[in-house]
Amino acid sequence: MRNGQVSFWWQARGIPPRRPSLPGGTEADVCIVGAGYTGLWTAYYLKRADPGLRIVVLEASFAGFGASGRNGGWVTAALPGSRARYARHPQGRDGVRELERHLRDTVDEVARVCAAEGIDAGLVKGGTLTVATSAAQDARLRDRLEQERSWGDDAQVVRYLERQELAGRLQLTGAVGALFSPDCARVQPAELVAGLAEAVTRAGVRLYEATPVTSISAGQARTPAGTVRAPYILRCTEGFTADVPGQAPGWTTTARSRRRPSRSSAGSCAGCSPPRPRRASSTRGAGCSGCPGTGARPSPWTRRPASAGRGATRATGWPPRTWPAARSPTWCAASPAR
Ligand SMILES: Cc1cc2nc3c(=O)[nH]c(=O)nc-3n(C[C@H](O)[C@H](O)[C@H](O)COP(=O)(O)OP(=O)(O)OC[C@H]3O[C@@H](n4cnc5c(N)ncnc54)[C@H](O)[C@@H]3O)c2cc1C
């Protein structure tokens, strides 16, 4: 893999032939900007919910060009960030528990869709191991287990493995013990996103590649080839969002909002007509909670609320600052690379 190529995963698989670009201006019920997991899963479930919906996906490069085709290949139910922080939401601890249940279900849902759509993404659900290799790490693991229990996670969700039981799963010099969570799978991410793109086009979604959106406004996504008009425009551009003209303020405001609260409501949802103000804490990747397929639901791939990903970590505080010091080595048990 040479610097400048898209990713190991795409190199291993090969980049598919480019789909046609948008031929000219058109109309749709929903226009999705960006064909990564956020855009494609949204298109997938919208089409299932209402097969009659006219959905257009506009992709600047090719489906899976972004983080979706370049990530670590973990389909993990781990909640990014602090539960206590999430619990400040009006739904409190119950809301967090509910979210975590969805996150766990989503691992199986991704596997189900792969099977149903014939996506051979090498998905294997082997769980996550967090291994202690010193007494200090072991003490922290046990503390963590207690915390998990205090949130109601039983042994089905996470359990401690003594050295001997761990050795049956992973041979690691100096391993003392581990936490094991079953809700994690490994996947070839480029295969997954390529398969998902095929699935949505099969379902009748119009996916145009090499079609950069140059501006988004209420009911309109403009491209050099023409404008797509739709009552709902979903911006699913994740880490690229700041490069979409006019979108940077809403995208970057959340990170700054603690310091500059006066800007915290600067974002507006391109999906609402007229655009409705969006609070800084609302999801960035795909419009607002008033739009279909968005709001506080976890992204089927990342299982983070809506479209969050590493590109969003500056805003969400994920991973927590305390992790590097406190953390033990963690493996996605089925991952070939780890
Ligand atoms: C190194 C790395 C490792 C990761 N590992 C994991 C992991 O193991 N497990 C996990 O769950 N998550 C992981 N993530 C996070 C996960 O990959 C992302 O959260 C997820 O892929 C984001 O999907 P997305 O669709 O929101 O964004 P993207 O996949 O980035 O898709 C956005 C798309 O929008 C397109 N686009 C951008 N601008 C425009 C425009 N103007 N017009 C039209 N299209 C445009 C881009 O070309 C791109 O295809 C990782 C991320 C990184 C970077």
Ligand as a Chemical Component Dictionary entry (heavy atoms), coordinates in Angstrom:
data_LIG
# 
_chem_comp.id                   LIG 
_chem_comp.type                 NON-POLYMER 
_chem_comp.pdbx_formal_charge   0 
_chem_comp.three_letter_code    LIG 
# 
loop_
_chem_comp_atom.comp_id 
_chem_comp_atom.atom_id 
_chem_comp_atom.alt_atom_id 
_chem_comp_atom.type_symbol 
_chem_comp_atom.charge 
_chem_comp_atom.model_Cartn_x 
_chem_comp_atom.model_Cartn_y 
_chem_comp_atom.model_Cartn_z 
_chem_comp_atom.pdbx_ordinal 
LIG C1  C1  C 0 -8.834  5.432  10.262 1  
LIG C2  C2  C 0 -10.268 5.195  10.672 2  
LIG C3  C3  C 0 -10.614 4.013  11.303 3  
LIG C4  C4  C 0 -11.945 3.797  11.695 4  
LIG N1  N1  N 0 -12.279 2.599  12.250 5  
LIG C5  C5  C 0 -13.589 2.330  12.527 6  
LIG C6  C6  C 0 -13.970 1.050  12.977 7  
LIG O1  O1  O 0 -13.155 0.136  13.102 8  
LIG N2  N2  N 0 -15.284 0.856  13.267 9  
LIG C7  C7  C 0 -16.218 1.845  13.118 10 
LIG O2  O2  O 0 -17.396 1.604  13.409 11 
LIG N3  N3  N 0 -15.878 3.065  12.674 12 
LIG C8  C8  C 0 -14.585 3.312  12.353 13 
LIG N4  N4  N 0 -14.234 4.531  11.850 14 
LIG C9  C9  C 0 -15.290 5.523  11.658 15 
LIG C10 C10 C 0 -16.126 5.188  10.436 16 
LIG O3  O3  O 0 -15.329 4.718  9.373  17 
LIG C11 C11 C 0 -16.846 6.451  10.003 18 
LIG O4  O4  O 0 -17.549 6.967  11.110 19 
LIG C12 C12 C 0 -17.839 6.176  8.893  20 
LIG O5  O5  O 0 -17.250 5.498  7.824  21 
LIG C13 C13 C 0 -18.393 7.510  8.421  22 
LIG O6  O6  O 0 -19.252 7.247  7.359  23 
LIG P1  P1  P 0 -19.879 8.479  6.607  24 
LIG O7  O7  O 0 -20.734 7.930  5.538  25 
LIG O8  O8  O 0 -20.500 9.388  7.585  26 
LIG O9  O9  O 0 -18.628 9.272  6.004  27 
LIG P2  P2  P 0 -17.679 8.887  4.761  28 
LIG O10 O10 O 0 -17.450 7.423  4.648  29 
LIG O11 O11 O 0 -16.483 9.747  4.874  30 
LIG O12 O12 O 0 -18.536 9.295  3.504  31 
LIG C14 C14 C 0 -18.713 10.634 3.117  32 
LIG C15 C15 C 0 -18.801 10.635 1.587  33 
LIG O13 O13 O 0 -19.173 11.936 1.183  34 
LIG C16 C16 C 0 -18.510 12.197 -0.034 35 
LIG N5  N5  N 0 -18.470 13.642 -0.215 36 
LIG C17 C17 C 0 -17.721 14.528 0.449  37 
LIG N6  N6  N 0 -17.979 15.775 0.014  38 
LIG C18 C18 C 0 -18.893 15.650 -0.963 39 
LIG C19 C19 C 0 -19.555 16.584 -1.824 40 
LIG N7  N7  N 0 -19.297 17.898 -1.774 41 
LIG N8  N8  N 0 -20.443 16.110 -2.727 42 
LIG C20 C20 C 0 -20.728 14.792 -2.803 43 
LIG N9  N9  N 0 -20.128 13.873 -2.016 44 
LIG C21 C21 C 0 -19.229 14.298 -1.115 45 
LIG C22 C22 C 0 -17.136 11.581 0.163  46 
LIG O14 O14 O 0 -16.471 11.353 -1.071 47 
LIG C23 C23 C 0 -17.479 10.311 0.907  48 
LIG O15 O15 O 0 -17.649 9.206  0.043  49 
LIG C24 C24 C 0 -12.925 4.785  11.463 50 
LIG C25 C25 C 0 -12.571 5.976  10.811 51 
LIG C26 C26 C 0 -11.279 6.174  10.418 52 
LIG C27 C27 C 0 -10.924 7.455  9.699  53 
# 
loop_
_chem_comp_bond.comp_id 
_chem_comp_bond.atom_id_1 
_chem_comp_bond.atom_id_2 
_chem_comp_bond.value_order 
_chem_comp_bond.pdbx_ordinal 
LIG C1  C2  SING 1  
LIG C2  C3  SING 2  
LIG C2  C26 DOUB 3  
LIG C3  C4  DOUB 4  
LIG C4  N1  SING 5  
LIG C4  C24 SING 6  
LIG N1  C5  DOUB 7  
LIG C5  C6  SING 8  
LIG C5  C8  SING 9  
LIG C6  O1  DOUB 10 
LIG C6  N2  SING 11 
LIG N2  C7  SING 12 
LIG C7  O2  DOUB 13 
LIG C7  N3  SING 14 
LIG N3  C8  DOUB 15 
LIG C8  N4  SING 16 
LIG N4  C9  SING 17 
LIG N4  C24 SING 18 
LIG C9  C10 SING 19 
LIG C10 O3  SING 20 
LIG C10 C11 SING 21 
LIG C11 O4  SING 22 
LIG C11 C12 SING 23 
LIG C12 O5  SING 24 
LIG C12 C13 SING 25 
LIG C13 O6  SING 26 
LIG O6  P1  SING 27 
LIG P1  O7  DOUB 28 
LIG P1  O8  SING 29 
LIG P1  O9  SING 30 
LIG O9  P2  SING 31 
LIG P2  O10 DOUB 32 
LIG P2  O11 SING 33 
LIG P2  O12 SING 34 
LIG O12 C14 SING 35 
LIG C14 C15 SING 36 
LIG C15 O13 SING 37 
LIG C15 C23 SING 38 
LIG O13 C16 SING 39 
LIG C16 N5  SING 40 
LIG C16 C22 SING 41 
LIG N5  C17 SING 42 
LIG N5  C21 SING 43 
LIG C17 N6  DOUB 44 
LIG N6  C18 SING 45 
LIG C18 C19 SING 46 
LIG C18 C21 DOUB 47 
LIG C19 N7  SING 48 
LIG C19 N8  DOUB 49 
LIG N8  C20 SING 50 
LIG C20 N9  DOUB 51 
LIG N9  C21 SING 52 
LIG C22 O14 SING 53 
LIG C22 C23 SING 54 
LIG C23 O15 SING 55 
LIG C24 C25 DOUB 56 
LIG C25 C26 SING 57 
LIG C26 C27 SING 58 
# 
